[in-house]
């Protein structure tokens, strides 16, 4: 729904149930073809059908505004991330101090991510999204002000990063839980694919633009652009109708309720475990500096290529995701994608040609995109609306915490053996975990999106 004003709770129409659409009246049953009907439209060429399905953007104005706002703000946030790191290093000359930026963001993300999911299942999710976006824009403006004033205080930068992470963690579950209310169920795979496009555009374009702006005009330029970029998200949230949780979501809600629900829903639980297996065993990003030197005799530029390769592959996978809406056995595809990730990572540990290694990392990123599309879709469709906020909060903790556990696992194994052994065994362990999940939960292979069960 798209209006120029915001109806009150009393006069607003009830929000669409998952799988429904408010885009217009239901189509009438198809009538038999007659000789007066025009010629049948020929199907689109295969190469067009392989491209990302844009129908969620075309058919749903509210979703189009939300997606556009998130794409713009994602680029801005990545520019800010680069600017903060550059500022901290310029002020301290310490790689350790720069690394602490990640720690100051990790703690609020994990601690408040679960709580943000609880809030999203109690209050109007539109208001929570507005508060989060306004808070993030304010922090970016404060970062710009401190850079322009030349404060030169690392503690201020750490505090700003923590505030940013807190606002993001509190509002992100609400924004994610909105999507099934903005698009019909059959468009959710395409909508999630488009979400990965916006995310990976931020990861690839944001740092590049940030580096150019910082080099030309200083860190304050990146902060100012990020502040302005948030107006797109604020406008999108402002135009949304009220989005209170359906069912009993306005009553009691707790993190434990979400964890108990996940424990009792085997399909959703299996999708979470599959992602954890990929992130813990098959993510060697902590080893990239050592791999750049020992595998390829490279330097910091080689590390940059290794870091960016999975994001590039993920972006390509999302751009060519037109097929995802035709897949119904989503559980089988999730396990196959996680196994493909593990296989690509294990193969990466065996090769010593840089371009072949980058290709394998890109293939791993592409497989991860496929897994993420269907895991998100499964969670959005199979879970009741009043539980989606809490599940999204748990999902955030998995996404944020899993890679950190993966850094610890790969670093520990590498210190006991070698970087190559750590990468190879990690990829194989990921595949073994998929096989174990398949043996323990064979019904996950037959999960059918047309008859979703959590």
C-alpha positions in Angstrom: 0.0 0.0 0.0 1.2 3.5 -0.8 -0.4 6.6 0.5 0.7 10.2 1.1 -0.6 10.1 4.7 -0.3 7.5 7.4 -3.7 6.1 8.4 -4.3 5.5 12.1 -4.6 2.0 13.4 -8.4 2.4 13.4 -8.8 3.4 9.8 -5.9 1.4 8.3 -6.9 -1.7 6.4 -5.6 -4.9 8.0 -2.1 -5.8 6.9 -1.8 -8.5 4.2 -1.2 -12.0 5.4 1.9 -13.7 4.2 1.3 -14.8 0.7 -1.3 -12.2 -0.1 -1.0 -9.0 -2.0 -2.7 -5.7 -1.6 -1.6 -4.5 -5.0 -5.2 -4.8 -6.4 -8.2 -7.1 -6.6 -7.7 -10.7 -7.1 -7.6 -11.8 -10.7 -10.6 -13.6 -12.0 -10.3 -17.2 -13.0 -8.7 -17.7 -16.3 -11.2 -17.9 -19.1 -10.9 -20.4 -22.0 -8.9 -19.2 -24.9 -11.0 -18.0 -27.8 -10.2 -17.3 -31.4 -10.6 -13.6 -30.7 -7.8 -13.6 -28.2 -4.5 -12.2 -29.3 -1.6 -14.5 -30.1 0.0 -16.1 -27.1 3.1 -14.4 -25.9 6.2 -16.3 -26.5 8.4 -17.0 -23.4 11.2 -14.7 -22.7 14.7 -15.9 -23.9 16.6 -18.1 -21.5 19.2 -15.4 -20.8 16.5 -13.0 -19.7 14.9 -15.6 -17.5 18.2 -16.2 -15.8 18.5 -12.5 -14.7 17.2 -11.4 -11.3 13.5 -11.3 -11.2 12.5 -7.6 -10.8 8.8 -8.3 -10.3 8.9 -7.5 -6.5 10.2 -4.0 -7.4 7.8 -3.5 -10.3 4.6 -4.7 -8.6 5.0 -3.5 -5.0 5.7 0.3 -4.5 6.3 0.0 -0.8 8.9 -2.7 -1.3 10.5 -0.8 -4.1 11.0 2.2 -1.9 12.3 0.1 1.0 14.7 -1.8 -1.3 16.0 1.4 -2.9 16.5 3.1 0.4 18.4 0.1 1.8 20.6 -0.1 -1.3 21.6 3.6 -1.0 22.1 3.5 2.7 24.1 0.2 2.5 26.6 2.0 0.2 26.8 4.9 2.6 27.3 2.7 5.6 30.2 0.9 3.9 31.7 4.3 3.1 31.5 5.2 6.8 33.1 1.9 7.8 36.1 2.7 5.6 36.2 6.3 6.9 36.2 5.2 10.6 39.0 2.7 10.0 41.1 5.3 8.2 40.5 7.8 10.9 41.4 5.4 13.7 44.6 4.3 11.9 45.6 7.9 11.1 45.2 8.8 14.8 46.9 5.8 16.3 49.1 4.2 13.6 48.1 0.9 15.2 46.6 -2.1 13.4 45.4 -3.3 16.8 43.5 -0.1 17.5 41.9 -0.3 14.1 40.9 -4.0 14.7 39.1 -2.9 17.9 36.6 -1.2 15.7 35.2 -4.6 14.8 35.0 -5.6 18.5 33.1 -2.4 19.4 30.5 -3.2 16.7 30.3 -6.9 17.4 29.2 -6.7 21.1 26.1 -4.5 20.4 25.2 -6.5 17.3 25.1 -9.8 19.3 23.7 -8.4 22.6 21.0 -6.2 21.0 20.2 -8.3 18.0 18.2 -10.8 20.0 16.5 -8.0 21.9 15.7 -6.1 18.7 13.8 -9.2 17.5 11.8 -9.2 20.7 10.8 -5.6 20.3 9.9 -6.2 16.6 7.4 -8.8 17.8 5.8 -6.3 20.2 5.5 -2.9 18.5 4.8 -1.3 15.1 7.7 -2.5 13.0 7.4 0.6 10.8 8.1 2.9 13.8 11.0 0.7 14.9 12.5 0.9 11.4 12.1 4.7 11.5 13.8 5.0 14.8 16.7 2.8 13.7 17.2 4.7 10.5 17.0 8.1 12.2 19.5 7.0 14.8 21.9 5.7 12.2 21.6 9.0 10.3 22.2 11.0 13.5 25.4 9.0 14.3 26.7 9.6 10.8 26.0 13.3 11.2 27.9 13.3 14.5 30.8 11.5 12.9 30.9 14.2 10.2 30.8 16.9 12.8 33.8 15.4 14.8 35.8 15.1 11.6 35.1 18.6 10.6 36.0 19.9 14.1 39.2 17.8 14.1 38.5 16.3 17.5 41.0 13.5 17.0 39.5 11.3 19.7 39.6 7.6 19.1 37.2 7.0 22.0 34.6 9.1 20.2 35.0 6.9 17.1 34.6 3.8 19.1 31.5 5.1 20.8 30.0 6.1 17.5 30.6 2.6 16.0 29.0 1.0 19.1 26.0 3.3 18.7 25.7 2.5 15.0 25.7 -1.2 15.7 23.1 -0.8 18.4 20.7 1.1 16.2 21.2 -1.4 13.4 20.7 -4.4 15.7 17.5 -3.0 17.2 15.9 -2.1 13.9 17.2 -4.7 11.5 14.9 -7.6 12.6 11.9 -5.3 12.2 12.9 -4.3 8.7 13.5 -7.9 7.7 10.2 -9.1 9.2 8.4 -6.5 7.1 9.2 -8.1 3.8 6.6 -10.9 3.8 4.0 -8.1 4.4 5.2 -6.1 1.4 5.4 -8.8 -1.3 3.2 -11.9 -1.9 4.7 -15.3 -0.9 5.5 -16.4 -4.5 7.8 -13.3 -4.9 9.7 -13.8 -1.7 12.6 -15.7 -3.3 13.0 -13.0 -5.8 12.8 -10.3 -3.1 15.5 -12.0 -1.1 17.7 -12.3 -4.1 17.2 -8.6 -4.7 18.2 -8.0 -1.0 21.5 -9.7 -1.6 22.0 -7.5 -4.6 21.7 -4.4 -2.5 23.8 -5.8 0.3 26.7 -6.8 -2.1 26.4 -3.5 -4.0 27.2 -1.9 -0.7 30.1 -4.3 0.0 31.7 -3.7 -3.4 30.8 -0.1 -4.4 30.7 1.4 -0.9 34.4 0.9 0.0 35.5 2.0 -3.4 33.5 5.2 -3.4 34.5 5.8 0.2 38.2 5.5 -0.6 37.9 8.0 -3.4 36.0 10.5 -1.3 38.3 10.2 1.7 41.4 10.6 -0.5 40.0 13.7 -2.2 38.1 15.5 0.6 38.7 13.7 3.9 36.7 11.4 6.1 34.1 14.0 6.7 33.0 13.8 3.1 32.1 10.0 3.4 30.2 10.7 6.7 28.2 13.5 5.1 27.3 11.4 2.1 26.2 8.6 4.4 24.0 11.0 6.4 22.3 12.2 3.2 21.9 8.7 2.0 19.8 7.8 4.9 17.0 10.1 3.7 16.1 7.5 1.2 15.5 4.9 3.9 13.7 7.4 6.2 11.4 8.3 3.3 10.7 4.6 2.5 9.8 3.9 6.2 7.7 7.0 6.4 5.5 6.0 3.5 4.8 2.5 4.9 1.5 1.7 6.6 1.5 0.6 10.3 2.9 -2.8 10.6 2.0 -4.3 14.0 2.7 -8.0 14.4 -0.2 -10.3 13.5 -1.6 -12.8 15.9 -0.5 -12.5 19.5 2.7 -10.5 18.6 1.6 -7.4 20.7 1.5 -9.5 23.9 4.3 -11.1 25.8 7.4 -11.9 23.8 10.8 -13.0 24.9 14.1 -14.3 23.4 13.5 -17.6 25.1 10.2 -18.0 23.2 12.0 -17.5 19.9 14.7 -20.1 20.9 12.1 -22.6 22.0 10.1 -22.1 18.8 13.3 -22.7 16.8 14.1 -25.8 18.8 10.7 -27.3 18.0 10.7 -26.5 14.3 13.1 -29.0 12.5 13.2 -27.4 9.1 14.0 -23.9 10.4 16.5 -25.4 12.8 18.2 -27.3 10.1 18.6 -24.2 7.9 20.3 -22.4 10.8 22.6 -25.3 11.5 23.6 -25.5 7.8 24.6 -21.9 7.8 26.6 -22.2 10.9 28.4 -25.2 9.4 29.4 -23.1 6.4 30.5 -20.1 8.5 32.4 -21.9 11.2 34.2 -24.5 9.1 34.3 -23.1 5.6 35.2 -19.4 6.0 39.0 -18.8 5.9 38.9 -15.0 5.8 41.2 -14.7 8.9 43.8 -16.6 6.9 43.7 -14.3 3.8 46.8 -12.3 4.9 48.9 -15.5 5.4 47.4 -17.1 2.3 48.3 -14.0 0.1 51.9 -14.4 1.1 52.4 -18.2 1.4 50.2 -19.2 -1.6 50.8 -16.4 -4.0 53.8 -14.4 -2.8 51.5 -11.3 -2.8 50.9 -8.3 -0.6 48.1 -6.2 0.8 46.6 -5.8 -2.7 46.3 -9.6 -2.9 44.6 -9.6 0.4 42.1 -7.1 -0.9 41.4 -9.3 -3.9 40.8 -12.3 -1.7 38.5 -10.4 0.6 36.4 -9.0 -2.3 36.2 -12.2 -4.4 33.3 -13.8 -2.4 31.3 -10.6 -2.4 31.8 -10.3 -6.2 30.6 -13.9 -6.6 27.6 -13.3 -4.3 26.7 -10.2 -6.4 26.9 -12.1 -9.7 24.8 -15.0 -8.2 22.1 -12.5 -7.1 22.1 -10.8 -10.5 21.5 -14.1 -12.2 18.9 -15.4 -9.8 15.9 -15.4 -12.1 15.5 -19.1 -11.6 15.0 -19.1 -7.8 11.3 -18.4 -8.0 10.8 -21.7 -9.9 12.3 -23.8 -7.1 10.0 -25.5 -4.6 12.4 -28.1 -3.0 14.2 -25.3 -1.1 15.6 -27.5 1.6 17.5 -29.7 -0.9 18.9 -26.6 -2.6 20.1 -25.1 0.7 22.1 -28.2 1.6 23.4 -28.5 -2.0 24.5 -24.8 -1.9 26.3 -25.2 1.5 28.0 -28.4 0.2 29.1 -26.4 -2.9 30.5 -23.7 -0.7 32.5 -26.3 1.3 33.8 -27.9 -2.0 34.9 -24.6 -3.4 36.7 -23.7 -0.2 38.5 -27.0 0.0 39.5 -26.7 -3.7 40.8 -23.1 -2.9 43.1 -24.6 -0.3 44.7 -26.8 -3.0 45.4 -24.3 -5.8 48.3 -21.9 -6.1 47.2 -19.9 -9.0 45.8 -16.6 -7.9 43.1 -16.2 -10.6 41.9 -19.7 -10.1 41.8 -19.1 -6.4 39.8 -16.0 -6.8 37.4 -17.8 -9.1 36.9 -20.5 -6.5 36.2 -17.9 -3.8 33.7 -16.2 -6.2 32.0 -19.6 -6.7 31.8 -20.0 -2.9 30.2 -16.5 -2.6 27.7 -17.4 -5.3 26.7 -20.6 -3.5 26.3 -18.6 -0.3 23.9 -16.3 -2.0 21.8 -19.2 -3.2 21.7 -20.6 0.4 20.9 -17.2 1.9 18.0 -16.6 -0.5 16.3 -19.8 0.3 17.0 -19.8 4.1 15.5 -16.3 4.3 12.5 -17.3 2.3 11.9 -20.4 4.4 12.1 -18.4 7.6 9.7 -15.7 6.2 7.1 -18.2 4.9 7.2 -21.0 7.4 7.3 -18.9 10.5 4.2 -17.1 11.9 4.3 -13.3 11.7 4.4 -12.9 15.4 7.6 -14.9 15.7 9.5 -13.4 12.7 11.1 -10.6 14.6 12.7 -12.9 17.1 13.8 -15.4 14.4 15.3 -12.5 12.5 17.2 -11.5 15.7 18.5 -15.0 16.1 19.4 -15.0 12.4 21.4 -11.8 12.9 23.4 -13.4 15.7 24.1 -16.4 13.5 25.2 -14.2 10.6 27.4 -11.9 12.8 28.7 -14.5 15.3 29.2 -17.4 12.9 32.0 -15.8 10.9 33.8 -14.7 14.1 33.7 -18.3 15.3 35.0 -19.3 11.8 37.9 -16.9 12.3 38.8 -18.6 15.6 38.4 -22.1 14.1 40.5 -21.5 11.0 43.2 -19.5 12.9 43.5 -22.2 15.5 43.8 -25.1 13.0 46.3 -23.1 11.0 48.5 -22.4 14.0 48.5 -26.1 14.8 49.1 -27.3 11.2 49.3 -24.8 8.3 47.0 -22.3 6.5 46.5 -24.8 3.6 45.5 -27.6 5.9 43.1 -25.3 7.8 41.4 -24.3 4.5 41.1 -27.8 3.1 39.9 -29.5 6.3 37.5 -26.7 6.9 35.9 -27.1 3.5 35.7 -30.9 4.0 34.2 -30.4 7.5 31.5 -28.3 6.0 30.6 -31.0 3.5 30.7 -33.6 6.3 28.3 -31.4 8.4 25.9 -31.2 5.4 26.0 -35.0 5.1 25.3 -35.4 8.8 22.4 -32.9 8.7 21.0 -34.9 5.7 21.2 -38.1 7.6 19.7 -36.7 10.8 16.9 -34.8 9.0 16.1 -36.4 5.6 12.7 -34.7 5.5 14.5 -31.4 5.0 15.3 -32.6 1.5 11.6 -32.8 0.7 10.7 -29.4 2.1 8.2 -27.9 -0.4 7.7 -24.2 -0.5 4.2 -24.7 -1.8 3.4 -26.4 1.5 5.7 -24.7 4.0 6.2 -26.3 7.4 8.6 -24.8 10.0 
